[in-house]
Amino acid sequence: MFLGSLVVSRFLSLVAHFVVTVIIFLSKEANIKACLPIQYTDDEFSTKDMELIVGLSLTLVFLGVEFAGFIGGCSMFNGTATIVAHSSAAISLSMFVIEEWDCDQFWYIFGFCR
């Protein structure tokens, strides 16, 4: 019974983390503007945009590797640490989008939840 709920919880937390990451890709402009001064140049905007794109791309690559390990059965029965990490990442990244946090906060979420 416990192993079945562990697998389902792990899958759902991985999917939630993936979905929120894709949503950030679609709405990253507001978060980029939140970390820039009121009078910003296009150069500053493109620098922060590239920084966020790199972080989101790394997140998607790591999630892809984890999905492959999960679907392949290598890491399907890992402990609850991964469930907690992905769930907290999904919640934190959701708040990142909704509250338009400074884009530098993404790297803290990336570091703690990856």
All heavy atoms as an XYZ file, in Angstrom:
888
protein
N       0.820     -1.195      0.000
C       0.000      0.000      0.000
C       0.866      1.262      0.000
O       0.627      2.186     -0.748
C      -0.926     -0.047      1.224
C      -1.793      1.149      1.366
S      -3.161      0.996      0.230
C      -4.095      2.386      0.686
N       1.892      1.266      0.855
C       2.751      2.453      0.958
C       3.511      2.708     -0.333
O       3.643      3.849     -0.767
C       3.717      2.306      2.136
C       4.690      3.432      2.242
C       4.267      4.684      2.638
C       6.025      3.256      1.918
C       5.160      5.748      2.722
C       6.926      4.304      2.005
C       6.481      5.545      2.417
N       4.019      1.640     -0.981
C       4.788      1.819     -2.212
C       3.931      2.366     -3.341
O       4.387      3.188     -4.131
C       5.431      0.497     -2.639
C       6.614      0.032     -1.802
C       7.120     -1.308     -2.295
C       7.718      1.063     -1.824
N       2.682      1.947     -3.422
C       1.789      2.459     -4.455
C       1.533      3.943     -4.297
O       1.550      4.703     -5.272
N       1.299      4.385     -3.072
C       1.054      5.813     -2.851
C       2.339      6.621     -3.009
O       2.294      7.779     -3.426
C       0.436      6.045     -1.470
O       1.327      5.631     -0.452
N       3.484      6.015     -2.734
C       4.764      6.687     -2.931
C       5.006      6.962     -4.415
O       5.397      8.072     -4.793
C       5.910      5.844     -2.364
C       7.323      6.384     -2.561
C       7.538      7.571     -1.643
C       8.345      5.304     -2.273
N       4.719      5.983     -5.248
C       4.922      6.133     -6.690
C       3.983      7.198     -7.244
O       4.390      8.069     -8.016
C       4.735      4.781     -7.412
C       4.727      4.964     -8.914
C       5.822      3.814     -6.995
N       2.730      7.156     -6.844
C       1.753      8.137     -7.322
C       2.121      9.540     -6.851
O       2.076     10.495     -7.634
C       0.329      7.751     -6.854
C      -0.657      8.866     -7.144
C      -0.117      6.463     -7.505
N       2.501      9.684     -5.602
C       2.882     11.001     -5.065
C       4.113     11.541     -5.777
O       4.181     12.736     -6.101
C       3.170     10.909     -3.565
O       2.043     10.462     -2.874
N       5.049     10.681     -6.030
C       6.271     11.115     -6.718
C       5.968     11.554     -8.140
O       6.469     12.572     -8.607
C       7.296      9.980     -6.728
C       8.573     10.374     -7.402
C       9.771      9.883     -6.648
N      10.936     10.474     -7.267
C      11.683      9.854     -8.176
N      11.405      8.628     -8.531
N      12.706     10.475     -8.710
N       5.126     10.794     -8.842
C       4.760     11.147    -10.206
C       4.011     12.471    -10.245
O       4.310     13.337    -11.076
C       3.908     10.036    -10.833
C       3.465     10.347    -12.228
C       4.366     10.270    -13.274
C       2.166     10.729    -12.484
C       3.973     10.563    -14.575
C       1.759     11.027    -13.772
C       2.653     10.941    -14.811
N       3.059     12.659     -9.349
C       2.280     13.898     -9.338
C       3.132     15.112     -8.986
O       2.948     16.192     -9.557
C       1.095     13.773     -8.377
C      -0.020     12.843     -8.839
C      -1.078     12.721     -7.766
C      -0.614     13.326    -10.145
N       4.077     14.949     -8.064
C       4.939     16.083     -7.725
C       5.879     16.417     -8.885
O       6.141     17.594     -9.158
C       5.722     15.810     -6.439
O       6.608     14.738     -6.607
N       6.367     15.418     -9.599
C       7.193     15.660    -10.788
C       6.399     16.389    -11.873
O       6.887     17.344    -12.487
C       7.705     14.339    -11.351
C       9.048     13.832    -10.866
C       9.248     12.382    -11.277
C      10.162     14.674    -11.399
N       5.178     15.941    -12.108
C       4.342     16.574    -13.126
C       4.007     18.010    -12.733
O       4.047     18.919    -13.571
C       3.064     15.737    -13.375
C       2.060     16.503    -14.203
C       3.412     14.436    -14.056
N       3.697     18.245    -11.462
C       3.396     19.604    -10.997
C       4.598     20.519    -11.188
O       4.457     21.660    -11.653
C       2.966     19.579     -9.534
N       5.781     20.039    -10.847
C       7.006     20.827    -11.020
C       7.223     21.146    -12.500
O       7.573     22.269    -12.869
C       8.178     20.045    -10.447
C       9.438     20.837    -10.309
N      10.552     20.324     -9.741
C       9.777     22.099    -10.673
C      11.524     21.222     -9.765
N      11.067     22.307    -10.344
N       6.996     20.167    -13.367
C       7.147     20.367    -14.811
C       6.145     21.392    -15.339
O       6.511     22.302    -16.092
C       6.979     19.029    -15.536
C       6.977     19.154    -17.029
C       8.160     19.381    -17.713
C       5.798     19.058    -17.742
C       8.165     19.511    -19.093
C       5.800     19.188    -19.116
C       6.978     19.413    -19.795
N       4.894     21.272    -14.944
C       3.852     22.184    -15.429
C       4.127     23.618    -14.998
O       4.017     24.558    -15.798
C       2.457     21.710    -14.954
C       1.401     22.773    -15.174
C       2.066     20.428    -15.662
N       4.511     23.815    -13.757
C       4.793     25.167    -13.271
C       6.007     25.755    -13.991
O       6.030     26.945    -14.325
C       4.984     25.178    -11.737
C       5.457     26.520    -11.251
C       3.696     24.791    -11.041
N       7.005     24.937    -14.286
C       8.169     25.415    -15.024
C       7.788     25.873    -16.427
O       8.252     26.915    -16.905
C       9.251     24.321    -15.091
O       9.585     23.918    -13.761
C      10.497     24.823    -15.780
N       6.923     25.127    -17.091
C       6.463     25.519    -18.422
C       5.650     26.813    -18.342
O       5.781     27.699    -19.203
C       5.643     24.379    -19.073
C       4.945     24.850    -20.330
C       6.552     23.203    -19.378
N       4.841     26.964    -17.306
C       4.058     28.193    -17.131
C       4.978     29.390    -16.930
O       4.711     30.479    -17.443
C       3.064     28.033    -15.966
C       1.945     27.084    -16.372
C       2.490     29.376    -15.533
C       1.014     26.696    -15.259
N       6.068     29.211    -16.220
C       7.020     30.310    -16.032
C       7.626     30.704    -17.374
O       7.838     31.889    -17.642
C       8.115     29.928    -15.017
C       7.511     29.808    -13.629
C       9.219     30.977    -14.989
C       8.467     29.288    -12.586
N       7.922     29.719    -18.221
C       8.419     30.031    -19.569
C       7.445     30.927    -20.312
O       7.840     31.851    -21.025
C       8.627     28.754    -20.380
C      10.062     28.369    -20.557
C      10.518     27.152    -20.101
C      10.959     29.204    -21.185
C      11.836     26.764    -20.259
C      12.292     28.846    -21.357
C      12.710     27.618    -20.890
N       6.161     30.670    -20.160
C       5.149     31.428    -20.893
C       4.912     32.821    -20.311
O       4.442     33.703    -21.019
C       3.836     30.648    -20.920
C       3.892     29.295    -21.629
C       2.568     28.567    -21.490
C       4.266     29.464    -23.084
N       5.205     33.022    -19.038
C       4.915     34.311    -18.405
C       6.136     34.910    -17.715
O       6.005     35.538    -16.664
C       3.788     34.140    -17.394
O       4.205     33.290    -16.347
N       7.298     34.728    -18.292
C       8.531     35.169    -17.627
C       8.755     36.674    -17.689
O       9.516     37.219    -16.909
C       9.730     34.413    -18.179
C      10.081     34.699    -19.608
C      11.223     33.823    -20.046
C      11.676     34.076    -21.430
N      10.735     34.053    -22.500
N       8.078     37.368    -18.579
C       8.318     38.797    -18.753
C       8.026     39.599    -17.485
O       8.777     40.507    -17.128
C       7.481     39.330    -19.908
C       7.794     40.763    -20.246
C       7.059     41.226    -21.494
O       6.805     40.390    -22.389
O       6.751     42.415    -21.556
N       6.947     39.263    -16.771
C       6.601     39.991    -15.548
C       7.660     39.802    -14.469
O       7.996     40.748    -13.748
C       5.240     39.543    -15.039
N       8.201     38.588    -14.358
C       9.240     38.337    -13.366
C      10.545     39.030    -13.732
O      11.280     39.479    -12.852
C       9.469     36.844    -13.196
C       8.286     36.159    -12.573
O       7.460     35.619    -13.280
N       8.181     36.205    -11.267
N      10.829     39.132    -15.013
C      12.041     39.835    -15.441
C      11.925     41.319    -15.120
O      12.867     41.931    -14.618
C      12.296     39.600    -16.938
C      12.635     38.132    -17.190
C      13.424     40.481    -17.448
C      12.643     37.751    -18.642
N      10.767     41.885    -15.380
C      10.566     43.309    -15.077
C      10.616     43.578    -13.583
O      10.992     44.672    -13.159
C       9.242     43.788    -15.656
C       9.272     43.909    -17.164
C       7.958     44.419    -17.699
C       8.022     44.525    -19.220
N       6.749     44.970    -19.792
N      10.269     42.587    -12.762
C      10.304     42.754    -11.313
C      11.727     42.872    -10.783
O      11.951     43.473     -9.728
C       9.596     41.599    -10.621
N      12.708     42.337    -11.489
C      14.082     42.401    -10.992
C      14.895     43.509    -11.650
O      16.083     43.629    -11.390
C      14.777     41.051    -11.152
S      15.049     40.541    -12.834
N      14.247     44.320    -12.461
C      14.938     45.437    -13.105
C      14.500     46.758    -12.473
O      13.406     46.863    -11.937
C      14.612     45.456    -14.606
C      15.156     44.288    -15.425
C      14.586     44.325    -16.827
C      16.657     44.326    -15.466
N      15.364     47.775    -12.543
C      14.945     49.087    -12.045
C      13.834     49.668    -12.930
O      13.559     49.170    -14.023
C      16.225     49.933    -12.145
C      17.112     49.214    -13.088
C      16.728     47.770    -13.045
N      13.202     50.703    -12.459
C      12.099     51.311    -13.204
C      12.554     51.781    -14.577
O      11.879     51.567    -15.577
C      11.479     52.474    -12.400
C      10.840     51.915    -11.131
C      10.461     53.222    -13.227
C      10.362     52.971    -10.156
N      13.698     52.420    -14.641
C      14.276     52.868    -15.916
C      15.326     51.845    -16.343
O      16.477     51.933    -15.954
C      14.938     54.248    -15.733
C      14.025     55.332    -15.235
C      13.118     55.841    -16.341
O      13.483     55.804    -17.501
N      11.939     56.307    -15.970
N      14.929     50.863    -17.128
C      15.877     49.844    -17.571
C      16.071     49.935    -19.081
O      15.245     50.462    -19.799
C      15.407     48.441    -17.182
C      14.117     48.003    -17.808
C      14.095     47.378    -19.044
C      12.906     48.209    -17.158
C      12.911     46.975    -19.623
C      11.713     47.812    -17.729
C      11.721     47.194    -18.953
O      10.541     46.793    -19.521
N      17.206     49.419    -19.511
C      17.515     49.419    -20.936
C      17.178     48.047    -21.528
O      16.984     47.073    -20.799
C      19.002     49.724    -21.177
O      19.783     48.681    -20.594
C      19.398     51.067    -20.575
N      17.145     47.989    -22.826
C      16.881     46.715    -23.500
C      18.003     45.718    -23.255
O      17.768     44.507    -23.220
C      16.709     46.940    -25.001
C      15.414     47.637    -25.345
O      14.470     47.562    -24.524
O      15.343     48.251    -26.418
N      19.208     46.233    -23.073
C      20.354     45.372    -22.797
C      20.185     44.679    -21.439
O      20.450     43.475    -21.315
C      21.632     46.206    -22.814
C      22.817     45.447    -23.346
O      22.589     44.444    -24.047
O      23.953     45.869    -23.057
N      19.764     45.424    -20.427
C      19.535     44.840    -19.103
C      18.410     43.802    -19.160
O      18.522     42.738    -18.547
C      19.175     45.930    -18.093
C      20.297     46.872    -17.750
C      19.834     48.032    -16.896
O      18.678     48.489    -17.058
O      20.635     48.489    -16.058
N      17.364     44.117    -19.892
C      16.242     43.187    -20.022
C      16.680     41.890    -20.699
O      16.346     40.793    -20.240
C      15.094     43.831    -20.813
C      13.878     42.971    -20.900
C      12.925     42.999    -19.892
C      13.683     42.121    -21.979
C      11.798     42.197    -19.964
C      12.559     41.313    -22.060
C      11.617     41.357    -21.048
N      17.435     42.007    -21.781
C      17.862     40.799    -22.496
C      18.836     39.964    -21.667
O      18.821     38.724    -21.749
C      18.469     41.159    -23.852
O      19.619     41.938    -23.695
N      19.645     40.606    -20.833
C      20.562     39.872    -19.953
C      19.782     39.056    -18.928
O      20.052     37.871    -18.726
C      21.518     40.842    -19.239
O      22.267     41.561    -20.218
C      22.457     40.108    -18.310
N      18.808     39.676    -18.269
C      17.999     38.967    -17.275
C      17.125     37.906    -17.932
O      16.887     36.844    -17.363
C      17.121     39.951    -16.484
C      17.892     40.801    -15.509
C      18.489     39.946    -14.422
C      19.177     40.810    -13.392
N      19.761     40.017    -12.307
N      16.655     38.195    -19.142
C      15.849     37.221    -19.882
C      16.681     35.977    -20.181
O      16.212     34.851    -19.983
C      15.326     37.862    -21.173
C      14.404     36.958    -21.947
O      13.566     36.280    -21.316
O      14.504     36.931    -23.187
N      17.895     36.172    -20.642
C      18.771     35.036    -20.941
C      19.095     34.254    -19.668
O      19.128     33.016    -19.686
C      20.057     35.520    -21.611
C      20.976     34.396    -22.040
S      20.225     33.207    -23.152
C      19.973     34.200    -24.599
N      19.303     34.955    -18.560
C      19.600     34.296    -17.294
C      18.434     33.398    -16.869
O      18.638     32.250    -16.452
C      19.865     35.358    -16.227
C      20.183     34.822    -14.866
C      20.409     35.939    -13.863
O      21.045     36.943    -14.220
O      19.929     35.795    -12.725
N      17.222     33.904    -16.997
C      16.055     33.116    -16.611
C      15.820     31.964    -17.590
O      15.440     30.865    -17.176
C      14.817     34.009    -16.516
C      13.604     33.422    -15.804
C      13.952     32.976    -14.394
C      12.470     34.425    -15.774
N      16.060     32.175    -18.856
C      15.909     31.103    -19.844
C      16.899     29.972    -19.566
O      16.551     28.792    -19.647
C      16.075     31.648    -21.271
C      14.844     32.456    -21.670
C      16.310     30.525    -22.272
C      14.965     33.151    -22.999
N      18.129     30.322    -19.203
C      19.130     29.294    -18.876
C      18.683     28.500    -17.654
O      18.747     27.261    -17.642
C      20.520     29.941    -18.652
C      21.475     28.965    -17.998
C      21.076     30.447    -19.960
N      18.215     29.183    -16.625
C      17.757     28.487    -15.421
C      16.569     27.581    -15.683
O      16.521     26.434    -15.212
N      15.615     28.068    -16.448
C      14.440     27.258    -16.767
C      14.814     26.080    -17.666
O      14.270     24.987    -17.516
C      13.364     28.127    -17.421
C      12.707     29.151    -16.496
C      11.856     30.125    -17.301
C      11.889     28.470    -15.425
N      15.741     26.300    -18.577
C      16.188     25.207    -19.451
C      16.904     24.123    -18.651
O      16.685     22.928    -18.876
C      17.111     25.740    -20.540
O      16.443     26.662    -21.343
N      17.745     24.533    -17.719
C      18.409     23.557    -16.845
C      17.387     22.771    -16.032
O      17.522     21.556    -15.861
C      19.397     24.257    -15.916
C      20.710     24.703    -16.526
C      21.510     25.535    -15.519
C      21.514     23.503    -16.974
N      16.370     23.472    -15.543
C      15.326     22.799    -14.776
C      14.626     21.756    -15.632
O      14.386     20.628    -15.182
C      14.307     23.825    -14.247
O      14.977     24.764    -13.407
C      13.205     23.150    -13.457
N      14.296     22.113    -16.870
C      13.617     21.160    -17.751
C      14.514     19.970    -18.097
O      14.032     18.827    -18.175
C      13.137     21.859    -19.017
C      11.949     22.804    -18.829
C      11.631     23.509    -20.132
C      10.735     22.051    -18.321
N      15.802     20.211    -18.278
C      16.728     19.104    -18.560
C      16.800     18.156    -17.370
O      16.708     16.934    -17.522
C      18.128     19.644    -18.933
C      19.167     18.538    -18.923
C      18.091     20.328    -20.280
N      16.950     18.713    -16.169
C      17.032     17.867    -14.977
C      15.724     17.117    -14.728
O      15.729     15.964    -14.308
C      17.410     18.690    -13.750
C      18.828     19.188    -13.769
C      19.163     20.388    -13.165
C      19.836     18.479    -14.384
C      20.463     20.861    -13.175
C      21.141     18.935    -14.405
C      21.454     20.131    -13.788
N      14.590     17.784    -14.984
C      13.309     17.098    -14.846
C      13.171     15.984    -15.877
O      12.625     14.916    -15.576
C      12.151     18.091    -14.977
C      11.867     18.956    -13.761
C      10.831     20.018    -14.091
C      11.405     18.117    -12.593
N      13.676     16.207    -17.079
C      13.651     15.158    -18.105
C      14.467     13.949    -17.698
O      14.040     12.800    -17.894
N      15.629     14.192    -17.119
C      16.469     13.090    -16.641
C      15.755     12.335    -15.524
O      15.755     11.095    -15.479
C      17.848     13.616    -16.163
C      18.620     12.561    -15.402
C      18.645     14.134    -17.339
N      15.101     13.082    -14.636
C      14.389     12.424    -13.546
C      13.174     11.646    -14.035
O      12.875     10.571    -13.528
C      13.974     13.454    -12.489
C      14.690     13.173    -11.208
C      14.213     14.017    -10.071
O      14.647     15.173    -10.007
O      13.428     13.501     -9.265
N      12.456     12.214    -15.025
C      11.346     11.477    -15.620
C      11.835     10.190    -16.269
O      11.197      9.146    -16.146
C      10.620     12.322    -16.671
C       9.460     13.104    -16.145
C       9.426     14.482    -16.280
C       8.389     12.481    -15.535
C       8.362     15.213    -15.801
C       7.314     13.191    -15.053
C       7.302     14.569    -15.190
N      12.946     10.253    -16.967
C      13.489      9.058    -17.620
C      13.852      7.993    -16.588
O      13.562      6.809    -16.767
C      14.709      9.424    -18.455
N      14.483      8.413    -15.498
C      14.814      7.466    -14.433
C      13.581      6.909    -13.757
O      13.517      5.729    -13.400
N      12.573      7.745    -13.613
C      11.331      7.313    -12.970
C      10.579      6.322    -13.856
O      10.173      5.253    -13.409
C      10.463      8.533    -12.670
C       9.151      8.201    -12.026
C       9.094      7.911    -10.679
C       7.988      8.162    -12.764
C       7.880      7.598    -10.079
C       6.783      7.846    -12.183
C       6.725      7.556    -10.838
N      10.398      6.681    -15.127
C       9.668      5.808    -16.048
C      10.450      4.522    -16.311
O       9.871      3.446    -16.447
C       9.368      6.548    -17.375
C       8.500      7.778    -17.134
C       8.739      5.628    -18.404
C       7.145      7.495    -16.546
N      11.763      4.619    -16.357
C      12.602      3.443    -16.552
C      12.640      2.526    -15.350
O      13.091      1.389    -15.445
N      12.210      2.985    -14.204
C      12.170      2.160    -13.004
C      13.397      2.269    -12.133
O      13.451      1.674    -11.058
N      14.405      3.029    -12.561
C      15.644      3.132    -11.777
C      15.425      3.834    -10.444
O      15.999      3.452     -9.429
C      16.706      3.882    -12.572
S      17.155      3.092    -14.104
N      14.614      4.876    -10.458
C      14.441      5.671     -9.237
C      12.981      5.768     -8.819
O      12.596      6.692     -8.111
C      15.000      7.075     -9.464
O      14.244      7.738    -10.468
N      12.168      4.812     -9.244
C      10.740      4.890     -8.968
C      10.429      4.806     -7.478
O       9.516      5.462     -6.983
C      10.006      3.786     -9.713
C       8.497      3.904     -9.648
S       7.674      2.655    -10.619
C       7.998      3.251    -12.258
N      11.193      4.050     -6.744
C      10.885      3.829     -5.338
C      11.813      4.590     -4.399
O      12.041      4.165     -3.271
C      10.932      2.329     -5.027
C       9.957      1.541     -5.853
C      10.400      0.727     -6.879
C       8.600      1.647     -5.626
C       9.512      0.012     -7.647
C       7.692      0.936     -6.390
C       8.150      0.120     -7.402
N      12.362      5.718     -4.865
C      13.181      6.557     -3.984
C      12.335      7.073     -2.830
O      11.121      7.132     -2.907
C      13.775      7.737     -4.750
C      15.064      7.358     -5.448
O      15.533      6.244     -5.344
N      15.626      8.307     -6.167
N      13.019      7.533     -1.800
C      12.342      7.996     -0.605
C      11.500      9.245     -0.801
O      11.340      9.753     -1.907
N      10.984      9.724      0.293
C      10.077     10.864      0.250
C      10.807     12.191      0.069
O      10.161     13.216     -0.106
C       9.239     10.919      1.531
O      10.117     10.985      2.651
C       8.350      9.698      1.653
N      12.127     12.182      0.096
C      12.880     13.431     -0.071
C      12.615     14.052     -1.431
O      12.484     15.273     -1.552
C      14.368     13.189      0.121
N      12.517     13.227     -2.461
C      12.240     13.774     -3.790
C      10.824     14.312     -3.888
O      10.585     15.297     -4.576
C      12.470     12.708     -4.877
O      11.662     11.564     -4.590
C      13.915     12.306     -4.955
N       9.891     13.671     -3.204
C       8.507     14.166     -3.202
C       8.452     15.527     -2.535
O       7.816     16.458     -3.045
C       7.571     13.168     -2.493
C       7.512     11.856     -3.264
C       6.170     13.751     -2.339
C       6.815     10.735     -2.533
N       9.134     15.669     -1.424
C       9.151     16.946     -0.705
C       9.838     18.022     -1.545
O       9.349     19.154     -1.641
C       9.845     16.789      0.670
C      10.067     18.130      1.330
C       9.041     15.868      1.564
N      10.939     17.677     -2.193
C      11.671     18.658     -2.998
C      10.840     19.134     -4.182
O      10.746     20.344     -4.434
C      12.988     18.054     -3.492
N      10.222     18.220     -4.902
C       9.440     18.617     -6.071
C       8.143     19.326     -5.678
O       7.716     20.265     -6.356
C       9.141     17.419     -6.962
C      10.328     16.935     -7.708
N      10.969     17.693     -8.652
C      11.012     15.768     -7.636
C      11.991     17.013     -9.136
N      12.047     15.846     -8.522
N       7.535     18.900     -4.593
C       6.316     19.578     -4.142
C       6.621     20.999     -3.687
O       5.897     21.933     -4.033
C       5.670     18.797     -3.000
O       5.283     17.526     -3.436
N       7.691     21.159     -2.928
C       8.051     22.507     -2.481
C       8.499     23.369     -3.656
O       8.242     24.573     -3.688
C       9.116     22.459     -1.392
O      10.288     21.837     -1.862
N       9.136     22.763     -4.658
C       9.510     23.523     -5.854
C       8.272     23.974     -6.608
O       8.197     25.117     -7.065
C      10.396     22.683     -6.760
N       7.287     23.096     -6.745
C       6.060     23.458     -7.454
C       5.324     24.577     -6.729
O       4.844     25.535     -7.362
C       5.155     22.233     -7.610
N       5.258     24.500     -5.422
C       4.583     25.545     -4.649
C       5.355     26.850     -4.723
O       4.777     27.923     -4.957
C       4.393     25.086     -3.184
C       3.392     23.928     -3.128
C       3.934     26.242     -2.299
C       3.350     23.216     -1.804
N       6.672     26.800     -4.530
C       7.493     28.010     -4.570
C       7.466     28.666     -5.949
O       7.355     29.892     -6.065
C       8.938     27.690     -4.205
O       9.013     27.152     -2.924
N       7.562     27.864     -6.990
C       7.536     28.418     -8.338
C       6.157     28.964     -8.690
O       6.049     29.934     -9.444
C       7.983     27.372     -9.354
C       9.464     27.006     -9.306
C       9.764     25.858    -10.256
C      10.342     28.199     -9.605
N       5.109     28.376     -8.145
C       3.770     28.937     -8.345
C       3.676     30.321     -7.718
O       3.121     31.247     -8.319
C       2.707     28.023     -7.737
O       2.687     26.789     -8.367
N       4.215     30.453     -6.524
C       4.235     31.773     -5.882
C       5.130     32.732     -6.648
O       4.849     33.926     -6.725
C       4.693     31.627     -4.431
C       3.685     30.895     -3.567
S       4.253     30.609     -1.892
C       4.504     32.260     -1.313
N       6.206     32.222     -7.218
C       7.118     33.017     -8.036
C       6.368     33.659     -9.198
O       6.572     34.829     -9.526
C       8.243     32.100     -8.544
C       9.245     32.742     -9.446
C      10.265     33.513     -8.928
C       9.191     32.552    -10.815
C      11.220     34.087     -9.756
C      10.128     33.122    -11.652
C      11.143     33.892    -11.117
N       5.478     32.897     -9.830
C       4.707     33.407    -10.960
C       3.593     34.337    -10.497
O       3.433     35.443    -11.016
C       4.109     32.242    -11.783
C       3.144     32.757    -12.827
C       5.204     31.452    -12.436
N       2.825     33.906     -9.513
C       1.638     34.658     -9.091
C       2.009     35.995     -8.482
O       1.405     37.019     -8.789
C       0.806     33.816     -8.105
C       0.194     32.622     -8.839
C      -0.283     34.660     -7.458
C      -0.439     31.610     -7.926
N       3.020     35.999     -7.625
C       3.400     37.228     -6.928
C       4.475     38.019     -7.655
O       4.936     39.037     -7.152
C       3.853     36.892     -5.510
C       2.739     36.282     -4.678
C       3.185     35.965     -3.271
O       4.337     36.279     -2.904
O       2.369     35.396     -2.537
N       4.894     37.556     -8.826
C       5.912     38.215     -9.640
C       7.165     38.548     -8.828
O       7.588     39.691     -8.716
C       5.340     39.468    -10.296
C       4.230     39.178    -11.268
C       3.609     40.421    -11.854
O       4.012     41.541    -11.486
O       2.700     40.265    -12.674
N       7.755     37.503     -8.262
C       8.971     37.668     -7.480
C      10.113     38.124     -8.370
O      10.113     37.937     -9.580
C       9.360     36.358     -6.815
C       8.526     35.974     -5.636
C       7.530     36.701     -5.055
C       8.602     34.752     -4.910
N       6.996     36.000     -4.012
C       7.629     34.810     -3.897
C       9.396     33.628     -5.026
C       7.434     33.774     -2.993
C       9.202     32.599     -4.132
C       8.239     32.678     -3.125
N      11.117     38.685     -7.723
C      12.362     39.057     -8.384
C      12.946     37.815     -9.049
O      12.960     36.734     -8.469
C      13.321     39.614     -7.317
C      14.579     40.197     -7.890
O      15.061     39.684     -8.907
O      15.075     41.167     -7.314
N      13.431     37.959    -10.275
C      13.912     36.780    -11.016
C      15.155     36.156    -10.381
O      15.476     35.002    -10.659
C      14.153     37.121    -12.478
S      15.329     38.420    -12.751
N      15.845     36.886     -9.528
C      16.997     36.307     -8.835
C      16.564     35.262     -7.804
O      17.355     34.394     -7.435
C      17.814     37.399     -8.156
C      18.450     38.340     -9.164
O      18.734     37.884    -10.299
O      18.653     39.524     -8.837
N      15.312     35.328     -7.342
C      14.804     34.346     -6.384
C      14.689     32.963     -7.000
O      14.688     31.960     -6.288
C      13.430     34.790     -5.850
C      13.422     36.109     -5.135
C      14.288     36.085     -3.898
O      14.311     35.104     -3.163
N      15.007     37.166     -3.664
N      14.604     32.907     -8.329
C      14.515     31.608     -9.004
C      15.714     30.736     -8.674
O      15.576     29.522     -8.489
C      14.409     31.804    -10.524
C      14.472     30.520    -11.282
C      13.349     29.735    -11.410
C      15.672     30.081    -11.845
C      13.404     28.530    -12.098
C      15.730     28.886    -12.535
C      14.594     28.109    -12.658
N      16.897     31.340     -8.598
C      18.106     30.550     -8.366
C      18.140     29.952     -6.966
O      18.704     28.874     -6.754
C      19.346     31.393     -8.637
C      19.456     31.702    -10.093
C      19.198     32.890    -10.710
C      19.799     30.782    -11.130
N      19.366     32.769    -12.068
C      19.733     31.489    -12.355
C      20.153     29.440    -11.168
C      20.008     30.888    -13.580
C      20.426     28.847    -12.381
C      20.355     29.568    -13.568
N      17.532     30.628     -5.987
C      17.436     30.049     -4.647
C      16.502     28.838     -4.657
O      16.811     27.807     -4.062
C      16.932     31.087     -3.641
C      17.905     32.209     -3.408
C      17.605     33.506     -3.799
C      19.134     31.966     -2.799
C      18.505     34.542     -3.593
C      20.036     32.995     -2.592
C      19.712     34.273     -2.987
O      20.602     35.295     -2.780
N      15.378     28.967     -5.341
C      14.448     27.840     -5.456
C      15.124     26.692     -6.208
O      15.010     25.522     -5.792
C      13.157     28.286     -6.178
C      12.430     29.361     -5.367
C      12.237     27.094     -6.410
C      11.304     30.045     -6.117
N      15.821     27.017     -7.276
C      16.532     26.005     -8.058
C      17.550     25.271     -7.187
O      17.648     24.048     -7.219
C      17.224     26.678     -9.247
C      17.977     25.740    -10.138
C      17.322     25.037    -11.139
C      19.347     25.548     -9.992
C      18.011     24.172    -11.981
C      20.043     24.688    -10.815
C      19.372     23.991    -11.812
N      18.317     26.005     -6.400
C      19.348     25.394     -5.564
C      18.806     24.527     -4.445
O      19.323     23.445     -4.175
N      17.748     24.975     -3.791
C      17.204     24.225     -2.650
C      16.340     23.048     -3.094
O      16.291     22.043     -2.393
C      16.396     25.131     -1.729
C      17.242     26.084     -0.937
C      17.073     27.439     -1.060
C      18.226     25.628     -0.082
C      17.858     28.325     -0.346
C      19.020     26.488      0.646
C      18.826     27.839      0.513
N      15.663     23.169     -4.196
C      14.720     22.119     -4.610
C      15.261     21.206     -5.682
O      14.577     20.275     -6.098
C      13.416     22.766     -5.083
S      12.600     23.710     -3.797
N      16.415     21.417     -6.169
C      16.980     20.552     -7.195
C      17.795     19.505     -6.483
O      18.070     18.455     -6.733
C      17.844     21.383     -8.151
C      18.481     20.668     -9.251
C      17.757     19.887    -10.293
N      16.354     20.043    -10.449
C      15.532     19.051    -10.737
N      15.976     17.855    -10.872
N      14.270     19.238    -10.919
